Amino acid sequence: MSIDISQAKNDFKVHFGFAPELVSRAPGRVNIIGEHTDYNHGFVLPMAIERETLIAARRRGDRTLNAFAANLGASVEASLDNRVRDPRNSWIDYVLGVADELAKLDKPLTGADLMIVGDVPIGCGLSSSASLEMATLTLFEALGGFKIEGAEAPKLGQRVENCFLGLNTGIMDQFISRMGKRGHALFLDCRSHAYELVPVAFATAKFAIANTCVSRGLTSSKYNERVNECAEARAVMNAQLERDGTHLRDFSMDDLNACRSAMPDNVFRRARHVIGDNARTLAACGAMRAGQTAALGKLMNDGDASCREDYEITCPELDAMTAIARAIPGCHGARMTGAGFGGCTVNLVETNTLDQFGERLMAEYTAHTGIEGEMIVSSPAEGAGLAG
């Protein structure tokens, strides 16, 4: 748990004049491997991190949400009976979107005074939005006395983004924020939504997240371009192989190589990344279970090269951060994580070298780019729930 619960409760009391009734929380996440595989019905391997969103709340006797975003110093009132987006306070849209989806399920919704506080960095690919959605869902569940079971909870969060917010996102972020377990990563099949908790069995290594502090620049056009290129590769392989695959998940590397001459080079490389990262994600699960740091590190390095050369979603700052990291003793592997074109990297580092690794990485990154980065060291954290 990354935020002082007692301090949050006290801040709530100072702001509202009375103590909160309960506190919900949900973590951010980092994706260890499996990038841009989700919308291709592939595999991902994220873990929840020790940064989170927390909501302190007290129920009201009406249908009003009286919300205070502590990080922003902003307050807004919204009605549970008029769930529309607020163009001036976009942060409340995530809360209202969860309420809207619950209303569609005829779940009991209760008005509340609530304070939102978090330490998941915003806009760098660590899923602050999914963290807020899952903390909100946990809050409404506790106030209403109901429970959304299993994969239906992250599916609800995905619908918030797809339907209420109009964002074309996958389900990984909400899944790990809700379903993560301390000491484990989560292997997710993005087609069936079957998942498995994978122990992070490294006795002497930890994951270190390095924020380039460059805002992600993956515009809708770039995202859609990648989606379309994957669709083109699928269409070519279906035609050439007389198959009816719906996503790149349905094809092997041998299938792709057999059709190489029939597709443009960029389309071939996009598909090679996705098919390759699916295989790397499956292999990474085995390496993690066995505690094989060197093997996982190589998979991470190979995945990063594929993101850079085949999928072309890195940027100079990401490339600098991973190259510097790999040259530092004690680093087993480094790769970009998230959508790309900015944001963060994830590194597997020997625990006894973490301090020196962080100091050197940040110093050399600043010297190379002129930008001050940020380091977050985290063990796999617990998914959403109620806090003390």
Stockholm file with secondary structure:
# STOCKHOLM 1.0

chainA/1-388         MSIDISQAKNDFKVHFGFAPELVSRAPGRVNIIGEHTDYNHGFVLPMAIERETLIAARRRGDRTLNAFAANLGASVEASLDNRVRDPRNSWIDYVLGVADELAKLDKPLTGADLMIVGDVPIGCGLSSSASLEMATLTLFEALGGFKIEGAEAPKLGQRVENCFLGLNTGIMDQFISRMGKRGHALFLDCRSHAYELVPVAFATAKFAIANTCVSRGLTSSKYNERVNECAEARAVMNAQLERDGTHLRDFSMDDLNACRSAMPDNVFRRARHVIGDNARTLAACGAMRAGQTAALGKLMNDGDASCREDYEITCPELDAMTAIARAIPGCHGARMTGAGFGGCTVNLVETNTLDQFGERLMAEYTAHTGIEGEMIVSSPAEGAGLAG
#=GR chainA/1-388 SS CCSCHHHHHHHHHHHHSSCCSEEEEEEEEEEEECCSCGGGTCEEEEEEEEEEEEEEEEECSSSEEEEEETTTTEEEEEETTSCCCCTTCTHHHHHHHHHHHHHHTTCCCCCEEEEEEECSCTTSSSCHHHHHHHHHHHHHHHHHTCCCCTTHHHHHHHHIIIIISCCCCCSHHHHHHHHCCTTEEEEEETTTCCEEEEECCCSSEEEEEEECCCCCCCCHHHHHHHHHHHHHHHHHHHHHHTCCCSSGGGCCHHHHHHTGGGSCHHHHHHHHHHHHHHHHHHHHHHHHHHTCHHHHHHHHHHHHHHHHHTSCCCCHHHHHHHHHHHTSTTEEEEEEESSSSSSEEEEEEEGGGHHHHHHHHHHHHHHHHSCCCEEEEECCCCCSEEEC
#=GC SS_cons         CCSCHHHHHHHHHHHHSSCCSEEEEEEEEEEEECCSCGGGTCEEEEEEEEEEEEEEEEECSSSEEEEEETTTTEEEEEETTSCCCCTTCTHHHHHHHHHHHHHHTTCCCCCEEEEEEECSCTTSSSCHHHHHHHHHHHHHHHHHTCCCCTTHHHHHHHHIIIIISCCCCCSHHHHHHHHCCTTEEEEEETTTCCEEEEECCCSSEEEEEEECCCCCCCCHHHHHHHHHHHHHHHHHHHHHHTCCCSSGGGCCHHHHHHTGGGSCHHHHHHHHHHHHHHHHHHHHHHHHHHTCHHHHHHHHHHHHHHHHHTSCCCCHHHHHHHHHHHTSTTEEEEEEESSSSSSEEEEEEEGGGHHHHHHHHHHHHHHHHSCCCEEEEECCCCCSEEEC
//
